[in-house]
Amino acid sequence: MDLSDARWVKSSFSGDNGGNCVEVAELRGVTDGQAELVAVRDSKDPDGPKLFFTPAEWDAFLNGVKADEFGPSLGDR
């Protein structure tokens, strides 16, 4: 999949000091402009592997993070 035109956005939880950063890009459809897939990559390895999610899958993941379904919150670490 060609991602050369993807607009990658770094997580708002990422600091300016490098480290463990996640970037996300919405891959939009040609006809309706709606996101067809959400791509996720490690900012330290932009040419490395990417994960792809449907918008519904991505929303479910974000809702799970907000509900602390995946373990201790970031403030507890």
N, C-alpha and C positions, 0 to 999 in steps of 0.2 A: 504494500500500500504506500503510495506517495504522500509523505507528510511534509513536503518542502514548503507548502503554503500554510501549514498549521500555525496558529497563534498560541504559543505556549505561555501559560500563566503560572507563576510560582505560588505555592501555598502561602496564605497569609500568616501561617504559623512559622514560616521559615525566616530565620534571621539573616543578617548581612554577612555573617562570618563563615559561610559555607556549611559544611556538615550534611545532615540528612535532609535533603530538600526534595519535594515532590512537585512536578509540574503537570498541568492539566491542559488539554486542548479540546474544544468542542469541534467536531468534524461535521460541518453543516451540509445539508442536502442541496442539490443543484436547483431544485424547483421551488421549494417552500421556505428555505432558509432556516428550518428547524434543525436542531442537533440530531444527527442520525446515530452517532457514536461519540463517546467520550474517551479520549486517549489519556493515559497516565504514564509518566516516565520519571526516572531518577535524573535530577538535574546534573549530577556529577558524570553521567554517562548518556548524553543526549543522543548518541548514535546506537545505544544499546537497545535492549528489548523494551517493548511497550505493552501495556495492558489495555484492552478495549472493553468498554461497557456500553450497554444501551443506556439511554437517559433514565429509564425506570430503574435499572440496576444501580446506576450511580446515585440516584436519589435515595434508594434504599440503603446504600452504604453510608451516605452522609447522615441520614436519619439515625442509623445505628451508632455512628460515632457520636452524634449529639446526645443520644440516649445512653451513652457510656456502656454499650452492649459488648465491647471488645476488651474490657479490662479496665485497669486504673486510669483515671483521667490524667491528662498531661500535668496538671497541677500537683498530683500526688507523687510524681516521680522525682 
